[in-house]
Structures are given as C-alpha cells and as structure tokens.
Amino acid sequence: MPTGNSAPVPAHIPAPDGLELDEAHMRHLVSTVMDRLMPILADLPTQPVHQPELAGADELQALIEPVPEQASNLDDLLKRLFSDCLPSSLNATSPGFMGYVPGGGLFHAAVADLLADTLNRYVGVSAVAGGFAQLEANVLRWFCQFMGLPQTAAGFLTSGGSLANWSAVVVARHHQLGEEFSRGTLYTSDQAHHCVAKAAKLAGIPSSNLRVLPCDEKQRLSLPHLQEAVTADRASGFTPFMLVVSAGTTNTGAVDPLDVCAEFAAEQGLWLHVDAAYGGFFRLTERGERGLHGIERADSIALDPHKTLFLPYGTGALLVREAAHLKAAHASTADYLPAASAHEDVWDFGDVSPELTRPFRGLRVWLPLRLHGVGVFREYLNEKLDLAAWLAQELSEIPQLELIAPPQLSILAFAVRTPAGQSDAVRNEVTEALLRAVNARQRVMLTGTSVGGRFVIRVAIVSFRTHQVRIHMLLEDIKLGLRELGL
Ligand SMILES: *Cc1c(COP(=O)(O)O)cnc(C)c1O
C-alpha cells in the first residue's frame, strides 16, 4: 500500500530502535563474519580433523548462559563462538573427515541462505511466492529425473534424511492402510539406518509390527528371509504394507538388491521405499546408475543433499512416484490460507508436506546446481568412487589387513587380520587399537562399526574436499599405526 503523508503523524508510541540495521551495519556484520571465516577455510587442509578429547559435561556447563538482558558486541560473541565452542567439535568440513557420513558444506549454499533469509518469502504456498516455490519445485523435478522416476512424481525438501524417511512411512501408511493401521507390518533389514525404526515409531506403527530382517554375507537384505516373514505375517492376519530398502547403508555402504526387492514388492502389493540418503546421488554417475539399478521402480525415495550433493547440514528430500499419494496423505485446508493451486504443474509445498512456514530450502540446492551445472557434481561423485576403489586396492595389498566390506559405492570397511581361533574380543581389540592410532595423528577421522559381531573400521569418502592426497595420508597413517602396534 502506498504511504501517503496527509494524515498527522502520531508520535505518542515511540518506535524502539536497534533491530532495523542500516546498510553500514549490515555490511559490517557480513564482512566481520567473512573475516573470521576465510582464514578457517584457507587453513582447512592443515587443521586437525578433531580434538583428541571432545568437550565433557564440565566444559559444557561453563557455556550455560543467563538470559541476555544487556546488549553485547559482535566481537565478543564471535570470540565465544570461535574460541569457546568451535574447538570442541569434530571438524566435519575437513578433507580428512571420513567418519560417519561426512557433509562438507558448499559455501554457495551459505550464500543462498543469506539471500533466502534476507528476502524471507513464504514458499509454502505458491500463491504468495510463486516464483520461488517454482524454483524449489524445479530442484525436486531434477531430483526425480536423477532417480529415474516418471513425470507423475513429486517431492519436497526436508531438514534431513530422518524426516524424509518418516514422511515416507506416513505416506505409505496412509495410501496402503488408511486410518486403521494397527495390523500393518513394515519390513527392513538389520543394516537399515536406525531412523527407519524411529520413522515407523513416529508414524504410529506399533513396534511389534516392525520386522527387522537379517542380511546376507554382503550385508544386503536377503530375499528368502523377507519372503518368509511376509508369508508368516499374512498367515497370522497381519497386513504387510511397506518394504524399506537401503541404497547404500550407513554402516558398510551396502546396496540392497533393488531390482529383486522391487519385483517382490510389486508381487506382494508392498510400498517400496528406498532409503538413498547416502547413496542416491551416485545415480548421477554411470557406475552409480548400474550399482543402484532398480531404484527407479521405487514408490518413494529419501535423499540427503547434505551428504552426496555436498550441501551444509539441513537439507534432505523425499520423492514419491505418484504426486497424488503425497497429496492425499498431507492435504488439508484452512479459511485463513490462500487457496491451493488447481493446476497440476504448480506445487503448493504446504499441501504435500508436513510443514507450512519454513525456510526456502530450494535456493541452497538451486544456486550451486545452476552455478556449476550437474556435470561438476558428477565429476566429484566419480572422484569419490575412484578414491574408494583405489583405497580398497591399496588396503588389499597390506597383508595385515582384511577388507571386510569392499566399496559398492564410496564407503568401505576393513579390520586387522588375526589368526584363526582367536576370540572376538581379542580380534576386536586389535582393530580398535588401530583405529585409535590412525585417528591420533589427526589427519583423518574415521569411525568404527560392527559387522556380524566383528569390529571394523569404516571409511566414508563423501566430502567434496577429500582428494587423493588425503587418502594417501590415510594409508600412511594406517601403515604407521600397524607399525606402532607391532603388527
Ligand atoms: C544419514 C542417513 C540417514 C539419516 O539422515 P539424516 O540426514 O542424518 O537425518 C538415513 N539413512 C541413511 C542411509 C543415512 O546414511
């Protein structure tokens, strides 16, 4: 509304001052923050990947703060952040970070967040920020194409893979079972990410209806166990409704037999959900497309752009083969909202997802993808596959080591070879000691897991900053570690 100046200006409610920054102040804020960030990024290759000891409860107690009644200056606050808080963390931005599933954190996405948060538009409803909502829809359409889903597919961005998997269970439950789902059973493997069980719980599936099946020797879901479980459940009056498979497990990077599972799910009328939070984007590469064959048959797919598209934490995605199913599970209306679009090409995210007001997540994906084009991402993903294959080859030539899980994509697991007949406890202790010795050098950060009762060291090559020099350091540190342990 244009502001006229004919009415007398009321002056009895004084406007407080402070929150509306002037240009000089805003530029100062951004440039001060940049001055703190740039040296840290420049130094990344030589920074330790982690502290030997992370903060304990005592150190954290010292950070508890009273409600801040008084103003503080920015420099003091940045000092708190950079000097008191930052050191007590694993350095997930480092090229040496190969524990868990690394993130990385493209800087472009931080810039996109600055844009999105400053413009602060409402992308949940297309009618009020149509252009921005359309850009986010474009991103999701690209994701659907990356995965080989048909034109009928749709999706939305979440804060991460856990919430994408949760929404998948809700959509499947709604579509398959309607409102009476107490007898519905859900199948997954014992290598599935723990958030699958959490998703089922949050979706109201009774924990006694979750079937966690044993895997084959390659840590992949085993069809005979699945068939047996489904048959037994039907005989006991349950309604099998959903199969959750992994396209790259967090543990060892194993890819479940997607084609076989798709066949079985179709035959049995199960909703097939693929948890591709770690592995999905490898489908951009030729090897990934082969390795993930069958993913295009899924009813839904969870992805984590904050893993294999290298974004900073806070972006996951759920894709659903039939937009109508997504909509049916979520659509609801209110008198105070603008009407949802009737046009099928216009997406109202508030209508197809659990959230209404939320950040404009699409921009942090859109900006890097448009700036570089998908080809660059494909090259980086290919590099991760090459690095994992090279590391596996090098490890297989170290006689003291045994490759327990060769890389199907870019995660692998190995252990120290021990003479037959040794107890699990003894074998595990040696490998744990090697992990400690490697991490102690602080050039890489690896984590362990257990495969069939055996402790193994995992290497997850996911960060866009991890290149061959770092994998070479890893090999050096493994060899030094073996020597230190007298092996
Ligand atoms: C990381 C991961 C998840 C969980 O995703 P978040 O983004 O951490 O919530 C789920 N499944 C797999 C296979 C993962 O690697």
The ligand as a Gaussian input file, in Angstrom:
#p B3LYP/6-31G(d) Opt

LIG

0 1
 C       22.413000     -40.249000       7.139000
 C       21.436000     -41.309000       6.839000
 C       20.116000     -41.234000       7.292000
 C       19.639000     -40.145000       8.229000
 O       19.650000     -38.912000       7.612000
 P       19.830000     -37.550000       8.446000
 O       20.047000     -36.557000       7.387000
 O       21.027000     -37.760000       9.352000
 O       18.597000     -37.322000       9.219000
 C       19.239000     -42.205000       6.884000
 N       19.642000     -43.226000       6.108000
 C       20.901000     -43.340000       5.674000
 C       21.278000     -44.494000       4.802000
 C       21.852000     -42.387000       6.026000
 O       23.117000     -42.509000       5.590000

